[in-house]
Amino acid sequence: MPPIIIPNAPIVDGSADRAAHLVDVLLTDGRVVEVGERVNAPLGAHVFDAAGHFVMPGLIDCHVHVAAATANLAVNAMLPNTLAALYCKYPRGMLGRGFTAVRDMGGAD
């Protein structure tokens, strides 16, 4: 995978009450390897300009019910796993809102 450079990135990492000043972020092999002003992009790097957006670590939701067809959890428990899987509509939206990990509290195996 080619390196990725994200210029103009206001970083939100939870350590302050607002986003940090604009920096560049360099990712190599899926890992952040450099953050700073005027990071040199390696040849062939993909560029994703963060102007107008924010860069932040993925969020974790520790209590979700991704396969809940109804608010009645006893009814959900009776559903066959194949049918319950059809109700798993939430993960795509959660990813779009910044959640990269979730912990299902019952219903999904």
Secondary structure in CASP SS format (residue, H / E / C, confidence):
PFRMAT SS
TARGET T0000
AUTHOR 0000-0000-0000
METHOD secondary structure of the structure
MODEL  1
M C 1.00
P C 1.00
P C 1.00
I E 1.00
I E 1.00
I E 1.00
P E 1.00
N E 1.00
A E 1.00
P E 1.00
I E 1.00
V C 1.00
D C 1.00
G C 1.00
S C 1.00
A C 1.00
D C 1.00
R C 1.00
A C 1.00
A C 1.00
H C 1.00
L E 1.00
V E 1.00
D E 1.00
V E 1.00
L E 1.00
L E 1.00
T E 1.00
D C 1.00
G C 1.00
R E 1.00
V E 1.00
V E 1.00
E E 1.00
V E 1.00
G E 1.00
E C 1.00
R C 1.00
V C 1.00
N C 1.00
A C 1.00
P C 1.00
L C 1.00
G C 1.00
A C 1.00
H E 1.00
V E 1.00
F C 1.00
D C 1.00
A C 1.00
A C 1.00
G C 1.00
H C 1.00
F C 1.00
V E 1.00
M C 1.00
P C 1.00
G C 1.00
L E 1.00
I E 1.00
D E 1.00
C E 1.00
H E 1.00
V E 1.00
H C 1.00
V C 1.00
A C 1.00
A C 1.00
A C 1.00
T C 1.00
A C 1.00
N C 1.00
L H 1.00
A H 1.00
V H 1.00
N H 1.00
A H 1.00
M H 1.00
L C 1.00
P C 1.00
N H 1.00
T H 1.00
L H 1.00
A H 1.00
A H 1.00
L H 1.00
Y C 1.00
C C 1.00
K C 1.00
Y H 1.00
P H 1.00
R H 1.00
G H 1.00
M H 1.00
L H 1.00
G H 1.00
R C 1.00
G C 1.00
F E 1.00
T E 1.00
A E 1.00
V E 1.00
R E 1.00
D E 1.00
M C 1.00
G C 1.00
G C 1.00
A C 1.00
D C 1.00
END
